[in-house]
Amino acid sequence: MSHVRDMRSEFLLKLALLARFDKPATELIARQLDEFASVVRSVESARISEDGFDAVLARWRREQAHAAVRFLRLLQN
C-alpha cells in the first residue's frame, strides 16, 4: 500500500483478518513501515509553496504520512 489513504481500508482489513485468525501482525506492520518510508521521503522532499490550496494539500499529505508512521510504530510495541 503506497498511499496513506489506503490504510483506512486495506491495511485495517488485513489487521482485522489477522486478529480474527489469531495470527501475528508483526510482519505486515514491518512491511508497511518499509513501504511508507518511500512515501515519507516523497512528501518530505516535495516543495511546499508559500500559500494557496497547493500548500494546504502538501501539508495535509505530509502530516498524514507522519501520522501513519506513528500509528504503525505504536502497533509494533
KEKE-3310 file (N, C-alpha, C; in steps of 0.2 Angstrom, whole numbers, plus 5000, padded with zeros to 4 digits):
npx = (5004:5004:4999:4994:4980:4975:4977:4966:4956:4961:4973:4969:4959:4966:4973:4962:4958:4970:4969:4957:4960:4969:4982:4999:5003:5015:5024:5017:5015:5029:5032:5023:5028:5041:5037:5031:5041:5046:5036:5035:5048:5045:5035:5041:5051:5045:5041:5035:5023:5021:5008:4991:4980:4988:4998:4992:4987:4999:5004:4995:4996:5009:5008:4998:5006:5016:5008:5003:5014:5018:5007:5009:5021:5017:5009:5019:5024)
npy = (4994:5010:5022:5033:5035:5022:5015:5016:5007:4995:4991:4991:4981:4970:4969:4966:4954:4946:4947:4940:4927:4924:4927:4933:4951:4956:4955:4961:4974:4978:4977:4987:4998:4999:5001:5013:5021:5026:5034:5044:5050:5055:5065:5073:5078:5085:5101:5114:5127:5144:5148:5146:5133:5122:5122:5119:5107:5099:5100:5093:5080:5078:5078:5067:5056:5056:5054:5041:5033:5035:5028:5015:5012:5013:5001:4992:4990)
npz = (5000:4995:4997:5009:5012:5009:5020:5028:5024:5017:5024:5038:5036:5033:5046:5054:5049:5052:5066:5068:5065:5074:5071:5071:5068:5065:5054:5044:5048:5049:5035:5030:5036:5030:5017:5018:5020:5008:5005:5014:5012:5000:5002:5011:5003:4994:4987:4996:4992:4996:4999:4997:4990:4986:4995:5007:5004:5002:5015:5022:5016:5020:5035:5036:5032:5041:5053:5050:5050:5064:5070:5065:5071:5084:5084:5083:5096)
capx = (5000:5009:4996:4991:4973:4973:4977:4959:4953:4965:4978:4965:4955:4972:4974:4957:4958:4975:4967:4952:4963:4974:4989:5003:5003:5022:5027:5013:5017:5035:5032:5020:5033:5046:5034:5029:5047:5047:5030:5038:5053:5042:5031:5046:5055:5040:5042:5028:5023:5020:5001:4986:4977:4993:5002:4987:4987:5005:5005:4990:4999:5015:5005:4995:5011:5019:5003:5003:5021:5017:5002:5012:5026:5013:5007:5024:5025)
capy = (5000:5015:5028:5034:5034:5015:5012:5016:5001:4989:4989:4989:4975:4965:4968:4963:4947:4943:4946:4936:4921:4924:4927:4940:4956:4959:4955:4965:4980:4979:4978:4993:5003:4999:5004:5020:5025:5030:5039:5049:5053:5059:5071:5077:5081:5089:5108:5117:5134:5148:5149:5143:5127:5118:5122:5116:5099:5097:5100:5088:5074:5077:5076:5061:5051:5055:5051:5034:5030:5035:5023:5009:5011:5011:4994:4987:4990)
capz = (5000:4994:4998:5016:5012:5009:5027:5031:5022:5016:5030:5044:5035:5034:5053:5057:5047:5056:5073:5068:5064:5079:5068:5072:5063:5066:5048:5040:5051:5047:5028:5029:5038:5025:5011:5019:5021:5002:5005:5019:5009:4994:5005:5014:4998:4990:4989:4998:4990:5002:5001:4992:4991:4985:5001:5011:5002:5003:5022:5024:5014:5025:5041:5036:5031:5048:5057:5048:5053:5071:5071:5064:5076:5090:5084:5084:5103)
cpx = (5004:5006:4993:4984:4971:4974:4970:4955:4957:4969:4974:4961:4960:4973:4968:4956:4964:4972:4961:4954:4968:4981:4993:5003:5010:5025:5023:5015:5024:5036:5029:5025:5038:5043:5033:5035:5048:5041:5032:5043:5050:5039:5036:5050:5051:5041:5035:5028:5021:5013:4997:4984:4983:4997:4998:4987:4993:5007:5001:4993:5005:5013:5002:5000:5014:5014:5003:5009:5020:5013:5005:5017:5023:5011:5013:5026:5020)
cpy = (5006:5022:5028:5032:5027:5012:5011:5010:4995:4987:4987:4983:4969:4964:4965:4955:4943:4942:4941:4928:4920:4923:4934:4944:4959:4960:4960:4972:4983:4981:4985:4999:5004:5003:5011:5024:5029:5035:5045:5053:5058:5065:5075:5081:5086:5097:5111:5125:5138:5149:5146:5136:5121:5117:5118:5108:5096:5096:5094:5081:5073:5074:5069:5055:5051:5052:5043:5030:5030:5029:5016:5007:5010:5004:4990:4986:4986)
cpz = (5000:4995:5006:5016:5012:5016:5030:5030:5022:5022:5036:5043:5036:5042:5056:5055:5051:5063:5073:5068:5069:5076:5070:5066:5062:5059:5043:5042:5048:5039:5026:5031:5033:5018:5012:5020:5014:5002:5009:5015:5003:4997:5008:5009:4994:4992:4990:4996:4997:5004:4996:4994:4990:4991:5006:5010:5003:5011:5024:5022:5019:5032:5041:5036:5038:5053:5056:5051:5060:5073:5070:5069:5083:5090:5085:5092:5107)
residu = (MET:SER:HIS:VAL:ARG:ASP:MET:ARG:SER:GLU:PHE:LEU:LEU:LYS:LEU:ALA:LEU:LEU:ALA:ARG:PHE:ASP:LYS:PRO:ALA:THR:GLU:LEU:ILE:ALA:ARG:GLN:LEU:ASP:GLU:PHE:ALA:SER:VAL:VAL:ARG:SER:VAL:GLU:SER:ALA:ARG:ILE:SER:GLU:ASP:GLY:PHE:ASP:ALA:VAL:LEU:ALA:ARG:TRP:ARG:ARG:GLU:GLN:ALA:HIS:ALA:ALA:VAL:ARG:PHE:LEU:ARG:LEU:LEU:GLN:ASN)
# end
